Amino acid sequence: MTALKGKEIKAFIAKRDASKIAVLIYGDDAGAVRERSDMLARQVVPNLTDPFNFIELTENDLRGDPARLSDEAAALSMMGGERVIRIRGGDASILSACKLLVNGLDSNSLKSNALILVETGSLLPASALRKLFEKSNHCVTLPCYQDGVADLAGLVKTMLAEEGLSIEPDGLQMMLEGFSQDRALNRAEINKLILYMGPASIRKNGDNKKITLGDIRACFADHGGNAMMEIAALVASGDRARLAHTLSQARQAGASPLAWLRLTQRMFMRLAQLNALMDSGANSREAMAKLRPPMRYPESTRVEPLLRKWNSPALENALGLLLQADLAAKQTGAPALEISERTALRLCVMAAGKR
């Protein structure tokens, strides 16, 4: 069985094992699936627009002609060298084509002159396609599950460090809360931040630079970034008219509802932490200074009135509603936008009643 995990996946992607002819890359993170597929493909064919050595087949190409995959694998390149064949999907036509390919490889009746990459979504352990690849010594499977918080934080720090950049904890936290569940999109956001700060090649002497929370806010001010960051404060303040307008702005800008929902969760968690410090005897200014990371101006001036509006039981109730919304919105096929907006408006109404 050749199902790679953890460090084995990283090692294989860094340097492909040439004895593995066909690679099944699957999972619920479409961005990671594509990223890993591209990394493997470029080890064989650096230019993925090469019409002779890089071929993409669709389900329609294989429907009615499952032997085409094996034929393409066996074909010699006109320009010499190994080729790459990429397939996307996981329907019955792809399964049939892969069965012919794997059976040919395992019986030594097929000599492949290409690396075969099969990209698809989530597969259960009992999946016929997954079992087919896992049982063959000529194949390997690479699962791509959504990154956890630690994985995402590591990705941010690694990419920034490559450009001589580092990031403050509160800036990292805000960035993580704005991420989607797609690794490729998250990489694009990190690259956007690097361009905003300036890559090492254009900074004076390539000097190291620390990214602050203010830099994050400035960098992501467009594409609904300002609206996303304003939603949390409006929810907690009880300003229903402005919240409705800002939700509309975020929607039109294509902002991720899960991203601003998590920013709202962060706001209420920090309010709860401040409230606990004040219950222990600190005044509002002292509580903000003790918070980790500390709450500074101008955020402190916006938050202080909210502390008079939300007490511990109300904050506990709000955090429970936000958690329920977060879990519900992440379910496959769930209307994330409607769930998030409904929760935001509900909390805003609660806040409006706390004069």
FENJO-V753694 format. One record per residue. N is the residue number from 1. RES is the residue in one small letter. NEAR is the number of other C-alpha atoms within 12 Angstrom. Layout:
n-><N;N>
res-><RES;RES>
near-><NEAR;NEAR>
//
This chain:
n-><1;2;3;4;5;6;7;8;9;10;11;12;13;14;15;16;17;18;19;20;21;22;23;24;25;26;27;28;29;30;31;32;33;34;35;36;37;38;39;40;41;42;43;44;45;46;47;48;49;50;51;52;53;54;55;56;57;58;59;60;61;62;63;64;65;66;67;68;69;70;71;72;73;74;75;76;77;78;79;80;81;82;83;84;85;86;87;88;89;90;91;92;93;94;95;96;97;98;99;100;101;102;103;104;105;106;107;108;109;110;111;112;113;114;115;116;117;118;119;120;121;122;123;124;125;126;127;128;129;130;131;132;133;134;135;136;137;138;139;140;141;142;143;144;145;146;147;148;149;150;151;152;153;154;155;156;157;158;159;160;161;162;163;164;165;166;167;168;169;170;171;172;173;174;175;176;177;178;179;180;181;182;183;184;185;186;187;188;189;190;191;192;193;194;195;196;197;198;199;200;201;202;203;204;205;206;207;208;209;210;211;212;213;214;215;216;217;218;219;220;221;222;223;224;225;226;227;228;229;230;231;232;233;234;235;236;237;238;239;240;241;242;243;244;245;246;247;248;249;250;251;252;253;254;255;256;257;258;259;260;261;262;263;264;265;266;267;268;269;270;271;272;273;274;275;276;277;278;279;280;281;282;283;284;285;286;287;288;289;290;291;292;293;294;295;296;297;298;299;300;301;302;303;304;305;306;307;308;309;310;311;312;313;314;315;316;317;318;319;320;321;322;323;324;325;326;327;328;329;330;331;332;333;334;335;336;337;338;339;340;341;342;343;344;345;346;347;348;349;350;351;352;353;354;355>
res-><m;t;a;l;k;g;k;e;i;k;a;f;i;a;k;r;d;a;s;k;i;a;v;l;i;y;g;d;d;a;g;a;v;r;e;r;s;d;m;l;a;r;q;v;v;p;n;l;t;d;p;f;n;f;i;e;l;t;e;n;d;l;r;g;d;p;a;r;l;s;d;e;a;a;a;l;s;m;m;g;g;e;r;v;i;r;i;r;g;g;d;a;s;i;l;s;a;c;k;l;l;v;n;g;l;d;s;n;s;l;k;s;n;a;l;i;l;v;e;t;g;s;l;l;p;a;s;a;l;r;k;l;f;e;k;s;n;h;c;v;t;l;p;c;y;q;d;g;v;a;d;l;a;g;l;v;k;t;m;l;a;e;e;g;l;s;i;e;p;d;g;l;q;m;m;l;e;g;f;s;q;d;r;a;l;n;r;a;e;i;n;k;l;i;l;y;m;g;p;a;s;i;r;k;n;g;d;n;k;k;i;t;l;g;d;i;r;a;c;f;a;d;h;g;g;n;a;m;m;e;i;a;a;l;v;a;s;g;d;r;a;r;l;a;h;t;l;s;q;a;r;q;a;g;a;s;p;l;a;w;l;r;l;t;q;r;m;f;m;r;l;a;q;l;n;a;l;m;d;s;g;a;n;s;r;e;a;m;a;k;l;r;p;p;m;r;y;p;e;s;t;r;v;e;p;l;l;r;k;w;n;s;p;a;l;e;n;a;l;g;l;l;l;q;a;d;l;a;a;k;q;t;g;a;p;a;l;e;i;s;e;r;t;a;l;r;l;c;v;m;a;a;g;k;r>
near-><15;27;29;26;17;15;11;19;24;19;16;27;31;18;19;27;25;23;22;33;40;47;49;47;46;40;32;26;30;30;29;31;35;32;26;36;41;31;25;39;37;28;24;30;29;17;18;23;15;20;16;23;32;34;30;31;29;25;28;20;22;29;20;15;23;26;26;29;43;34;24;35;37;26;26;19;23;14;14;14;18;31;37;44;43;38;37;31;32;30;25;20;27;39;33;26;37;44;30;27;39;39;26;25;28;24;15;13;15;24;25;33;31;37;45;47;43;46;42;37;29;26;26;15;17;12;19;20;37;37;24;33;40;28;20;30;25;33;38;39;42;44;38;36;24;27;28;19;20;14;18;30;29;20;27;38;31;20;27;33;23;20;30;26;31;30;34;25;21;27;28;33;29;35;43;36;33;38;37;31;30;27;31;27;22;32;30;20;29;39;26;26;34;35;22;23;33;26;26;23;17;16;18;13;13;17;18;22;24;25;34;24;29;24;27;34;27;22;27;31;22;20;23;29;35;26;36;43;42;32;45;43;40;37;43;49;37;29;29;26;18;22;34;25;20;31;38;22;25;32;27;19;19;20;32;35;44;39;37;45;49;37;37;42;39;31;38;40;29;37;42;33;32;38;35;26;24;25;17;14;13;18;19;29;25;21;30;32;20;22;25;18;21;21;27;23;15;12;22;25;16;22;31;29;22;35;37;24;27;38;25;24;15;26;33;23;22;34;31;19;27;36;25;22;33;33;20;22;27;26;15;11;10;17;19;27;29;22;27;40;36;26;38;45;35;27;40;32;24;26;33;22;17;21;16>
//
